[in-house]
Amino acid sequence: MRETLQYLLLGLFLKAAVGSVCVPFQCLRCNLTDLTLPGNISVQGLRNASCIQDDLYANISSKCKKDLKVSSNRNETEIDEGKAINLKCVHDLKKLVSLSGWKKDGEEISKEKNKTTFRLKKALAHKSGKYSCYVESSCGYLESEPHDLKIKNNSQILLIVCGISALVLVVTMGLVLKYKLKRDSAKHKERMEMRNQAARSGGPNPIGPRV
């Protein structure tokens, strides 16, 4: 029983080793119009091949790439805070994928496993970073080039606007208060002069206007 188990494990190991040097055609994005193949291999034969050995892949690798990329629903270089953002992991692997996920600045986002679309319902400045997606499949491990997501920090602009508004309000209140004090002082001076005149003439004190 023990020997049978050892042979079984050895067989699985050899199978994995062989698979590691064989690339399925459906894992590749090929420019078939400019593709030059060895004389004994046709394009149709390449399509029908269960996998492509390393020596053949070396000849066609300039025209056939293992490709994976991230697309965004927004084309702006910088995005304002509060907007919704969708990042999509684009590939042609279909049912070949066994695991997928997302990374931000090289660190895996654990809650985004097996999701082809990464959504931010309300983008905030601290969510800025380089986002990439990855897949594990029969084609091996593939990871996209990072998508640089920049989100503008509008809170600083808001603070500046609030500061300017507060300054304008304080200056306006100061001018209004200064005008009121000046007006009250002039009326008080006018009443005092009227009382002095009445006192000199010996008549009753006039009733000045009340404020």
C-alpha positions in Angstrom: 0.0 0.0 0.0 2.8 2.3 0.9 4.7 1.6 -2.4 1.5 2.2 -4.4 1.1 5.6 -2.7 4.7 6.5 -3.5 4.2 5.6 -7.2 1.0 7.6 -7.3 2.7 10.7 -5.8 5.6 10.3 -8.2 3.2 10.1 -11.2 1.5 13.3 -10.0 4.8 15.1 -9.7 5.9 14.1 -13.2 2.6 15.2 -14.6 3.0 18.6 -12.9 6.5 18.9 -14.2 5.5 18.1 -17.8 2.6 20.5 -17.5 4.9 23.3 -16.4 6.7 23.4 -19.8 3.5 23.2 -21.9 1.4 26.3 -22.6 -2.2 25.8 -23.8 -2.9 27.8 -26.9 -6.0 29.3 -25.4 -3.7 30.9 -22.8 -2.1 33.1 -25.5 -3.1 36.2 -27.4 -1.5 35.8 -30.8 -1.2 38.0 -33.9 -1.8 35.2 -36.4 -1.4 37.4 -39.5 2.3 38.0 -38.7 2.9 34.6 -37.1 5.7 32.5 -38.6 5.5 28.8 -37.8 7.9 25.9 -38.4 7.2 24.2 -41.8 5.4 21.2 -40.3 2.9 23.2 -38.2 -0.1 25.1 -39.4 -2.1 27.8 -37.7 -5.0 25.3 -37.4 -2.7 22.7 -36.0 -1.6 25.3 -33.4 -5.2 26.1 -32.5 -6.0 22.4 -32.1 -2.9 21.7 -30.0 -3.7 20.8 -26.4 -0.5 22.6 -25.3 2.6 24.2 -26.8 6.0 23.0 -25.8 8.7 25.4 -24.7 10.8 25.1 -27.9 7.8 26.1 -30.1 6.7 28.8 -27.7 10.2 30.3 -27.9 9.7 30.7 -31.6 6.3 32.4 -31.4 6.6 34.3 -28.1 7.2 37.6 -29.9 3.7 37.3 -31.5 1.9 35.3 -28.8 1.7 36.7 -25.2 0.3 35.5 -22.0 -1.9 38.6 -21.5 -3.9 40.0 -18.6 -4.9 43.6 -18.1 -7.0 46.0 -16.0 -9.5 48.3 -17.6 -11.3 51.2 -16.0 -14.7 52.8 -16.6 -13.0 56.2 -16.3 -10.2 57.6 -18.6 -9.2 60.5 -16.4 -5.6 60.7 -15.1 -7.0 62.0 -11.8 -10.4 61.4 -10.4 -12.3 63.7 -8.0 -13.3 62.3 -4.6 -16.8 60.9 -4.3 -17.0 59.5 -7.8 -17.7 55.8 -8.4 -14.9 53.8 -10.0 -15.0 50.3 -11.6 -11.8 48.4 -12.4 -12.3 45.3 -14.5 -9.8 42.4 -14.9 -9.8 41.5 -18.7 -8.7 38.1 -19.9 -9.7 35.4 -22.3 -9.2 32.4 -20.0 -12.9 31.8 -19.4 -13.4 28.5 -17.5 -9.6 27.9 -17.2 -9.4 30.2 -14.1 -9.4 28.5 -10.7 -8.6 31.6 -8.6 -8.5 35.4 -9.1 -8.1 38.5 -7.1 -6.9 42.0 -6.7 -3.8 43.8 -5.3 -3.2 47.4 -4.2 0.4 48.5 -4.2 1.5 44.9 -4.3 -0.6 43.8 -1.3 -3.5 41.5 -1.8 -7.0 42.8 -1.1 -8.4 39.8 0.8 -12.1 40.7 0.4 -11.8 40.9 -3.4 -11.0 37.3 -4.1 -12.6 35.7 -7.1 -14.1 39.0 -8.3 -13.4 40.1 -11.9 -14.5 43.7 -11.1 -13.2 45.9 -8.3 -15.7 48.6 -7.3 -15.3 51.8 -5.3 -18.8 53.3 -4.8 -17.3 56.5 -3.4 -13.6 57.1 -4.1 -11.6 58.7 -1.3 -8.1 60.1 -1.5 -6.6 57.3 0.6 -7.7 54.8 -1.9 -5.2 56.1 -4.5 -2.6 53.6 -5.5 -1.5 51.0 -8.1 -4.1 48.3 -8.6 -3.5 45.0 -10.4 -5.5 41.8 -10.8 -4.2 38.2 -11.0 -5.5 34.8 -12.0 -4.4 31.3 -11.3 -5.3 28.8 -14.0 -4.1 26.0 -16.2 -2.1 28.7 -17.9 -0.2 29.3 -14.7 -0.1 32.5 -12.5 -0.7 35.7 -14.4 -0.7 39.2 -13.0 -1.6 42.4 -14.9 0.4 45.6 -15.2 -0.6 48.0 -12.3 -3.3 50.5 -13.1 -2.3 53.8 -11.4 -5.4 55.3 -9.8 -5.1 58.9 -8.5 -7.9 60.4 -6.5 -7.8 64.2 -5.9 -8.0 65.2 -2.2 -10.8 67.8 -2.3 -10.8 68.3 1.5 -7.9 70.7 1.3 -9.7 72.8 -1.3 -12.8 72.7 1.0 -10.7 73.9 3.9 -9.3 76.8 1.9 -12.8 77.9 0.7 -14.1 77.7 4.3 -11.1 79.7 5.5 -11.6 82.5 2.9 -15.4 82.5 3.7 -14.7 82.9 7.4 -12.2 85.7 6.8 -14.7 87.6 4.6 -17.4 87.2 7.2 -15.2 88.5 10.0 -14.0 91.5 8.0 -17.6 92.3 7.0 -18.8 92.1 10.6 -15.9 94.3 11.7 -16.8 97.0 9.2 -20.5 96.8 10.1 -19.6 97.2 13.8 -17.3 100.0 13.1 -19.9 101.9 11.1 -22.5 101.4 13.9 -20.1 102.6 16.6 -19.3 105.6 14.5 -22.9 106.4 13.9 -23.8 106.0 17.7 -20.9 108.3 18.6 -22.1 111.0 16.2 -25.6 110.9 17.6 -24.4 111.0 21.1 -22.2 114.0 20.3 -25.2 115.7 18.6 -27.4 115.2 21.8 -24.7 116.6 24.0 -24.4 119.7 21.9 -28.2 120.2 22.0 -28.2 119.9 25.8 -25.4 122.4 26.1 -27.2 124.9 23.9 -30.4 124.5 25.9 -28.5 124.9 29.2 -26.9 128.1 28.0 -30.3 129.6 26.8 -32.0 128.7 30.1 -34.8 126.7 28.3 -35.8 123.1 29.0 -33.5 120.3 27.8 -34.5 119.2 24.3 -35.4 115.6 23.8 -32.9 114.2 21.3 -33.6 111.4 19.0 -33.4 108.0 20.5 -31.4 105.3 18.9 
